[in-house]
Amino acid sequence: MSVLLLGLRIEIYCTGQLLHHVQTAKLFNDDKHFVDMKLKEHPDVVLSAFQNLSQDWPSNAIPPSTLRDFVGLYFDEPGLEFEPWTPPDWKDNPKLLGRIEDPALAGWAAKLNQLWKSLGRKIRQEVRDHPELYSLIPTPHPLVVPGGRFRELYYWDSYWVVNGLLLSEMTTTARGMIQNLLYLVDTYGFVPNGGRVYYERRSQPPFLTLMVESYYQATQDQAFLRGALPTLDKEYSFWMQNRSLTLHNHTLNRHHVPVGSPRSVVYKHYSGQLLWEELKAGAESGWDFSSRWYRAAPPGQTPSLGDTGASQVLPVDLNALLCRNERTLASFHRLLGDAEAAAGYERAAAVRQQAMEALMWDERRGAWFDFSLLADATRTQFHPSNLAPLWAQCFSAPAMAERALLYLQESGALRFPNGVPASLQDSGQQWDYPNAWPPLQHMLIEGLSKLPSDEAKKLAFDLAQNWIRTNWRAFDEYDAMFEKYDVNGDGKPGGGGEYDVQLGFGWTNGVVLQLLDLYGDRLTAGGLSGTTTSSLPLLLCLLLVTLQ
């Protein structure tokens, strides 16, 4: 296929006047609809036809009805990229189901296992033969998608999807998912945000190394590990070369996408190249969007999406993830006999841990916080990501974990019966209160469960129990899994942000299966309710009030 035609495809789906006119006319309820549509003609034919149409409207005020007719003439509906596919390694009764004591939860887990079939996708050969007609990036193996509007592969979602597939004993499908991501690194130098051409300039939190770790732990396939490792090294180099920054003699990483154009998938024509770059950096973080990324507003004004400054923040969770990646890559190289490479990654992890403790650790508050480049100081708002170093095991002293546990208990984030919110700020953005997100719950629970204290382990279980209860109640009412949930409603899906809450949902299913694997002998469908502070002092206070 000629480079010219593929370049013209980019103009249609990512940058050009056709995209601008269609998206600003709001022909569809969801901007993603148009950029997922298939071309009926080669890109050069479509662009030439649009140029002729534009000449009929020299003021550029093409009527929406005319644009709608044009789109109907030259584009097919989304979804034609795939053919029906049931994963051939799907099993009706994986061993996990037999380890779940509560019959209601066991029956629910069996239904979640069934959902892998509805989320499986196989790319049609037509897409490989004529990639110029599609925005989809063809990958070599079938995949499992998140669900809803997310019809394609997504990067960090895939970590929890892969872990769920492995618990469902769908090893071949999980391997194919990982191979698709390795293919993308070999093609682009990194894993794009998702499997569409309009995601080609940004990534997402780099979980690929941990996916390979999960697969290796499940299979002990050393040959697969040996083949994957050079590509994992390549991805790590991308993050260090293109997403790192040295400050006060410490090098840490950030999200940064120097591409000054609107996002195709949610097309908002803000003025200013810098804001477009910041919105894409926020999208690369996976937290799109959140008050977490807002710059300080002028006095008397409330910050909003237009104040997003994601590239001006060194995020705790990204650096904790890279710290864990460095230690995992060290273990891989040591296992395969390369002691020199292993030692290099171990040094990198030690240096990163020191940098995080120098710039992000707040001894008085007892937690890690995102570091603002603009303020040259930490941002002390609550986010579950403040506890990510517990999940990554990236801290130097046991006392830090004890302080972080107390910080969490005193934060106010545990007072909600249906999950830990992404923040305590009600900004209207989806990665803020009152939304609770599956990956954040899992990372928090797993981090607490790794700590030696009984209090931390009890809190981990209590949070898992409440999350399972929330998800189970929503499934019982809606017969669906959601991408996020409202911390205030029993089984109520989340909301806010740029699109409606989505059904499916890959990472939600994966997190539930992982929690059932971890605590299946104790979890119940009824579960806990109320707060989960796991705080002895609070219980004593309540007892004293009762006695009075």
N, C-alpha and C positions, 0 to 999 in steps of 0.2 A: 504494500500500500504506500502511495506517495506521501512524503513528508508534508507536501503542500495541502493535501486533503485533510490530513490529521490536524494540521495547523488551522485550517478553516473551521474544523469542528470545534476547536478551542474558541474561535471567534464567536461561534453561535452559542455555545453553552457557557462561556466564561466571561467574555470581555466586550462584545460588539454592540452595535446599535440595535440589532434585532432583539437581543436579550433585554436591552434597556427599555425599548418601547413596549415589549410584551409584559415585562414585570411591572413597570410603572403604571400600565393600564389595568393591572390587577384582574387579568382575565380568569384567573383561577383562585380559589380560596387559599391554596397553599402554593407559594412560589416554587416549591420543589417539583410540583407537577410538571411545569413546562420543561425544566432542564432534565427531566427523566424521560421525556418523550423521544421516540425514535424518528429519525429523518426518513422521509419517503424517497427523497432524491439525494444525490451527492451534495455535500456542503456548498460547492461552488455554484451549483444550480440554484439552491435555495437562497444564497446570498445575492446572486445576480437578480433573482426575482424580487427580493426585498428591496434592492437598490432601485429597481424600476418602480416599485410601489411607492417608495419614499419620494421619488421625483414628482409623483402626482400630488404630493402634499408638501410643498416647499417649506411650509411653516413648521414641519415636523409634528403637526397635530393630527396624526393618523387616527381616525375614529376607532374606538374599541371594536365595533362590529366588523370593520374592515380587517383589523388585526386578527380577530377571531376566525374570520373566513380564511385568511392567509395561513394561520396555524393549522386549521383543519385540512387545508389543501396539501400542506407540505410535511405534516407531522402525524405520527400515529400515537395512540394512547400509551402511557407508561406500562411497564410490566411485560413487554414482548421479548425481553432479553432472556427469559427463563423458560424452561420446559418442566413439566411435572416430574418430580423426583422424590422417591422415598429412600432414605439412607439404607443401603443394603446391610449394614451392620447393626441396625436398630434391633433391640431385644425387648420382648414383651415383659420380661420379669428379671431385671438386673438384681444382683445380690443386695444392693442398697435397700430395696423395698423390704427385704426380710429382716433388716436391722432396725426398722422403725416400729416402736412399741405401740404407739397410739393408732388404732385402726383407721380413724378418720384421716390422720396425716399420711398413713401408708396408702390409703386409697387416693388421696390428693397427689402424692408423689407419683403414683402410677399414671395419673392424668397428665402431670407435667412431663413425664417420660414420653407420653404420646405426642406432646406438643413439638418435640424435635422433628417429627415427620411433617408438621404443617409449616415449620420454619426452614426446612431444607430447600435449597435451590441448586439447580444445575444450569449453567450458562449454555445457551444454544450455540451450535456450531456457526450459525449465521453471524453471531457477534464476532467470532474470531476471523471469519472470512471477510467481514465488512465492518471493521471497527469504526470507520469514519462516519457510520450512520447512527452511532450510539454514544451516549455520554458514559456508559458503563465501561470500566476497565476490565477486560477479560482476564481472568486468572485461571490457572491450569486445573483446579480441582473444584468439585461441588462445595457448597458452603452452607452455613446456618446463619440466617440474618436475624437482626434484633426483632423486627416485626413492624407492623403499621406502615407509616410513610418511609421507614428505613428499609428499603428493598434490597440493599446491597450490603457488602461486608463493611463493618466498622471496626476500627483498630482496638481501642481499649475495651469495648464491649466483649471482644472475642476472648479475652482472658477468662471471664466468668463463664462464657459459653463453652469454651474448651474444657474447663474444669467440670462443668455439668455433664458434658458429653462423656468425659472419662469416667465419671461416677455412674453413668448409664451404660458403661462398657462399650461405647461406640468409638473404639480406638482408631479405626480407619478414618472415620469422619473427622475426628479431632486432628489426626495427622494431616489430613488434607487441608484443614483450616490453617494449620501452622505453615504448611508448604506454600499456601497462597501468600501468606504474609512474608515468608522468606523470598518468594518470587518478587514481591513488590520492593523489598529492600534491594535486591539485585538489580531491579529495573530503575528505581528512582534514587537509591542511596538511603532511603528511609521508608517507613510505612506511611502512606498518606492517611489522612483523617478517615477516609472511606473510599469505597471502590468506584468512584466516579471521577471524570477528568476535572471537574470543578473543585476537587479536593487535592489536586496534585501538588499544591504549593505549601501545604501545611500538614503536620502530623497530629498525633494525640499522645497522651502519656505512654511511654515506651514499655509495654508489658510483654513484648515478644520473648525476651530472654526467660521470663517466668513461665510463659506458656511451654517453652521447650523443657524447662525444669519439671513442670507438671507431667508432661508426656514421658519424660525419662523416668521419673519416679513410678509412673504407672506401668511402664513397659520394660525398663532396663535396656532399651535399644541403643547400645553404644554406637553402632554404625550410623544411626540417624543423628545422634548428637555430634559425632565427628563431622558429618556432612553439613550440619547447620551452623557449627561454631564460627567459621570464617564470616558468614553473613551476619551473625550476631555481633562480632567484632566490628564489622562495617557499620552497622546501625549505631553502635556506641560511639564510634568516631564521628558520625554525623552530629550527634547531640553535643559532643565536646567541641567540635569545630564551628558549628553554626548556631548553637543555642546556649553558649556559656558566656560568662562575664566575670572579670576579675575586679574585686572591690576590696579595699583595705587589705591587700595582699592575700585575699581569699578568692578562689574560683568556685562559682556555683552556677547553676543552670536556670534558665527561664524559658518562657514561651515567647517566640518572636517571629513574626511572619512579615517580612518587608515587601508586601505586595499591595500597592495602593489602588485598589478597585473594590467595588461592592462585592459582597458574597452572593453568588448566583442563587443559592438555595433559600436564603431569606433576604430578598433584595430590598434594601433600604438605602436610598440614595442620599446619605448624609454628605454634607460638603466637607471636604478635607481628606487628603490622602492619609494623613497620620491617624485619623479615627478609623478609616477602613483597615489600616494595618493593625490597630489595637483590637478591633472587633475580631479579626482573624486570629490574633494571638489568643484572645479569649476562647474562641472556638477550638483552637489547638489544645487548650488546657482541658477540654472536655466539660468544663463548667461554663456552658454558654446559655445564659449569662448570669452574673452574680454581682451583688454589691462588693464582693471580695475584690473585684478588679477596679472599683470606682476610684478615681482621683478625688481629693477633697474639693468640694464645691465652694464658690465664693460665699462669704458670710450672708446668712439669711436665705440661702438656696439649698434645696435638697438634691444631692447627686442623682443622676439618672444614667441610662444606657449611654448617652452621648458623652459621659465623663469616663468611659471605660479606658483604663490604662494598663492592660494586662502585661504588656512587655516591660513595664516599669516596676514589676514585682518579681522578687525571687521566691518562688513558691516552696513551702515546706514539703508538700507531698511529692512534687516532681523530684526534688533532691533526695528525699527518703527513698523513692523508687529507684533512682539511679545508684544510690548507695547499696541497696539490695541487689541491683543488677551487677554491680562491680564485684560484690562478694560471690554471687552466683557464677559469674564468668570466671572468677578465680578458681572456683571449685571445678568447673568444667575443664579448664586447662590443666589443672593438677591431675584430674582423673585421667585425662588423655595423655599425660606425660610431659606437658610443657611447663616445667617449674618456673622458667623465667617469665613467661606471660602471666602465670598465676600470681607470682610475686608482684608484678606490675599492677594488676587489678587490686590486689590486697592493699598496696600502698595508696592507690587512688581512693579506695573506700575509706582508709584511715584519714587521708587528707580531707576528704569531703566531710566526714564526721566532725573533724576538728573545725572546719569552716562553718558548718551548721551550728555548732555549739558557740562559736564566736559571734556569729551574726544573728542567729535565730532563737537561741535558747534564752528564756527570761527566767532567771533564778527566783525572782520575787514572785512571779505569777505561777511558775512551775510548769511551763509548757514551751513549745516551739511556736514561733509566729512567722508569717510571711514578712519578708524584708522589703520595704519600699525604697526604691532607688531615688525617688523624688524627695522623700523626707529624710533619707539616710537614717532610717530607724525602722523598728518593727511596727507592724500593724496588729493591734491587740484584740481585734474582734474575734468572737468565737467562730470556729469552723471545725468540723470533725478532722479535717486535714491537719490541725494543730497537733494531733496525736499520731500522725503517720509514722514518725520514727519508732514508735512502739511496734507497729506492724512490721516495719523494715528491720527491727532489731539494730537500729543505727544510733546508739547512744553509749556513752562511756562509763556511766556509773549507775548502779542499781538504785541509788537514791533519786535519780532523775525520774525513773519510772514511778516511784512512789509519789513524788511530787506531782507528776502528770496525772496520776489517778485522782489525787485530791483536787487538782485543778478541774478535772472533768466533773467530779461530784459537786463542786461549788459553782460551776459555770451557769447553771440554770437550764442546760440542754437536756438533762435527764428527767425533767418534770413532765414530759409528754408521753402518753401511754402507747403511742403507735410508731415510735422510731425517734432517732436523733436527727433533728433538722440540719440542713446544710448551712444554716446560719441562724442567728436570732434577729435578723433584720427583715422586715416585711417590705421588700422593695418592689414586689410584683414580678420579679425575675424568677425563673424556675429553679435556679440553684441557690435559693434563699428560703427562709421560713415562709410558709409552713411545710415545705416539701422535704421529704426524706427519700434518699436515693439508695438503691441496693448496694452499689459498690462501696459507698461510704460506710454503710452499716457493717458490711463484711470486713472491711479493713479495720474498723474500730473493734469489732468483736474478736477478730483473729489476733489483733495486737494485744488486747487485754488478756486473752486466753493464754498467751505465751508468757505472761508475767508469773513470777513464783508465788505471789501473795494470794491467799485464799479469797480475800476481798475482791481482787481484780478478776479472778476466775469466776466468782459468783456473779459479779456485774456482767461479765461477758455472757454467761448463761442467761441472765435475766433479760439482757438486750436481745439475745437470740430468740428467747421465748416470746417477747413482745412483738418482734418483727415477724416471726412465723404466724403468730395470732393475727396480726394485721393483714398479711398476705392471704392467709386462709379465709378470713372473713370476707375479703374482697372477692376472692374466687367463688366462695359460696353464694354471694349475692349477684355477681356479674358474670360468673362462669368465664372469667378472663384474668390474665395477669397483666399488670401495668408497669410502665417504665419507672414510675415514682408514686409515692403515697403521701397523703396529708397526715401530719402527726396528730392532728386534732380529731380526726374522725375514724371510728372503728371500721377499717376496711374501705376507706374513702380514697379514691385515686387523687393524685396531686394535680396541680394546675399551674397557671401563670406562664410567662415566657412568650415565645414566638409562635407556638403551634399547640394544637390540642394534645392532651395526654394520649399516649400511644399504647395499643394493645400488643401483646406478643407473649412474653417479652424476654428476649434471650438472656440478658444478664440477670433479670429478676429470677428466672427459672434456675439459672446456675447457682445463684446465691442461696436460694431456698434448698436446693439439693445438697450444697456444701454444709449448710447448718444442720440439715437432717442427718448427714453423714457424721458430723461432729457430736451432735447431742440427741440423736434419734432415740436413744434408750430412755430419755427423760422428757423430751418436748411433748406438749399436749396441744390439741386444737383449741381447748378452752383458754389455757395460758394464763399469764399474769394480766393485771390491769393496773392503772394508776402509774405512779412514778417508779423509777428503777434506780434510785440513788445508791442502793446497796451501802447505806451509811449508818453505822452503828450509832454515832452521835445523834443523828436525826431521829432514829427509832427511840432512843432514850428520851429525847425531848417530847415526842408524841406520847410516850408512856407517862411522863410527868404531868403533861396537860390533862391526860385522862384521869390520873389520880387526884388532881386538884378539883 
